[in-house]
Amino acid sequence: MTLISIDAGTYTLLVRGMCKNGKLENTCSFFEEMALKGFVPKDSTYKMLLEELQGKNMEKEKKHIEKLMLRAREQGNV
């Protein structure tokens, strides 16, 4: 079995692509996985996700993403 290693760039592409295609629940899952592994996307990707979540009235998910980003910044991952 071959294992695939996903880096920060790959996660960022996945988050941005899913976000653009309206798959926000999957996007949030990838963002969380990314943050837990110590990878955090650029501010532009983060802001894009927040805007999409706000546009769809997904406040619970938006707050969760904000907390993840805050924690990452506090830990020095950004």
N, C-alpha and C positions, 0 to 999 in steps of 0.2 A: 504494500500500500504506500502511495506517495502522499506525503503531507505537504500542504501548501502554506507558506508563510505569508501573512498579510501585513504589510507595513503601513505607515501613516498615510502615504500617498494613495495607496489602494483604498483604505478606509474613506479618505476624503472623496475620492471619485465615486465610491458607492453611495455615500451620504448625499452628495450633490445630485447624482443621477436619480436616485430614488425620490429625493425631494422634488426635483423638476417634474417627475412623473406622478406626483401626488401620492406616493406610497409612504405616507408620513409615519404610520405605525412601525413599518420596517425600518425607516430612516432612524427613528428614535432608538430602536433596538441596536442598530449598528453604531450609533453615536455613543450609546451607553457602553457597549462592548469595547469600543475604541478607548474611551476614557478609563475604563477599568484596567486596560492594558497599558495605560500611560501615554496613549496617543490622543492628541486633541487637534482638530482641524484649525485652519486659519480662521481669524475673526470673520472673514467674509462668508465662509461656509456656515459658521455658527449663527450669524445674523440672518442668513438666508433661511435656515431651518426655523428660527424663531418667528420670522415674518410669515412663513407658510403655516406654522402652527397657530399663530394669532389669527390669520385669515380664515382658518377653518374652526375657530373657536375651541381649540384644543388646549385650554388653559392648564389643565392638570399636567399634560405632557410638556408644555412650555416651561412650567415651573420646575419640573424634574430636570429638563435639559439645562436650565439656568443654574440649578444646584450642582450638576455635574461639572459644568464649566467653571464655576466658582471654586469648587474643590480642586480641580486640576490646576487652576491658577495659584491657589494657596500652596499646592504641593510643588509648584515650580515646573509643571509639565508644559506650560505654554511659554 
